[in-house]
Amino acid sequence: MNVLVTGSSGQIGTNLALALLDRGDHVDGIDCRPNTWTDRIPTHRFDLTRARPEDLPSSVRYDVVVHLAAHAKVFELVENPGRAMENIEMAFRVLEYCRIHRVPIIFGSSREVYGDIHRHVTEEDQADFVVAESPYSASKIAAEALIYSYRRCYDLPFLVFRFSNVYGRYDSDLDRLERVIPLFARAIAEGRPLTVYGREKVLDFTFVDDCTDGILRGIDALVAGRVRDETINLAYGQGNTLVDVVNILSLALNREAKVRYEPSRPGEVTRYVADIRKARELLDYSPQTPLSAGLPREVAWQRQIGALK
């Protein structure tokens, strides 16, 4: 199978591309930066916000495009809303490539599209496309709307996956993107004070291997024609608080955390647990890694690469 992955230097993109290569698929990546984790992924470096359809790789006929490229830090996009517009531009340019070349698309969306932060368990058809909580969620809503319009107007096959707090290997590049779990782990390991925004938050943390497994199942089902034109939650399906995250990391690191709690910041979701029944039914998806098992694996990997003492 030939697969084009945008955002191939990011966390999910790196894990996905390596998994595809390991099973014998041909993979090309697109990213605006080099991959700092591996040199195994052939990567075309350019800015998707300025790319034309003809700029994208065309040396092979792709069976599917997995579009993961995006500015992904919610609060950063509150401060720099122009990056939300760039997310929309990237989605549009990739969709145009898929339309012209008749290639199915898989899009990496987000739990942020649900909008209503007070619901506990959220089904796919309950996304709030009227009220966006942040520019980031607005960019994902807009990209999803474009995908649905391309299905109606051009019969472009798609799957939309709504991810939720993915963590694990290749997520500790703090100089580029300040991810919560690596940030917490490093502060606890070094005995530094830690500020947690949103003691009351309940979120659905997804270990990256479970996320990758779900995408692989989606790729196979879409290319084979078994499943198409579906929007699917891809998460663990269970909620945990940030207090849980701190406590599990403290146990894994054998260090006591010095924590100060502050209110959630503007635009941040404070409550979300995914309904993953559709993923189970359509893709036989069955996540294997609860937070209590995933965080120790995260700590072990960060120690292996020297990110933690």
Salt bridges, closest charged atoms under 4 A:
ASP22 OD1 - ARG40 NH2 2.95
ASP25 OD2 - ARG23 NE 2.47
ASP28 OD2 - HIS26 NE2 3.09
ASP28 OD1 - HIS44 NE2 3.94
ASP47 OD2 - ARG50 NH1 2.43
GLU54 OE2 - ARG52 NH1 3.66
ASP55 OD1 - ARG52 NH2 3.01
GLU76 OE2 - ARG83 NH1 2.61
GLU86 OE1 - HIS71 NE2 2.68
GLU96 OE2 - ARG99 NE 2.77
GLU112 OE2 - ARG111 NH1 2.77
ASP116 OD2 - ARG119 NH1 3.50
GLU123 OE2 - ARG277 NH2 3.22
GLU144 OE1 - ARG162 NH2 2.76
ASP155 OD1 - ARG151 NH1 2.93
ASP155 OD1 - ARG228 NH2 2.92
ASP173 OD2 - ARG33 NH1 3.96
ASP173 OD2 - ARG176 NE 3.45
GLU190 OE1 - ARG192 NE 2.65
ASP209 OD1 - ARG169 NH2 2.48
ASP209 OD2 - ARG297 NH2 3.04
ASP213 OD2 - ARG217 NE 2.86
ASP220 OD1 - ARG23 NH2 2.64
ASP229 OD2 - ARG151 NE 2.40
ASP229 OD2 - ARG228 NE 2.84
GLU230 OE1 - LYS278 NZ 3.26
GLU262 OE2 - ARG260 NH1 2.18
GLU268 OE1 - LYS201 NZ 2.95
GLU268 OE2 - ARG265 NE 3.19
ASP275 OD2 - ARG277 NH2 2.61
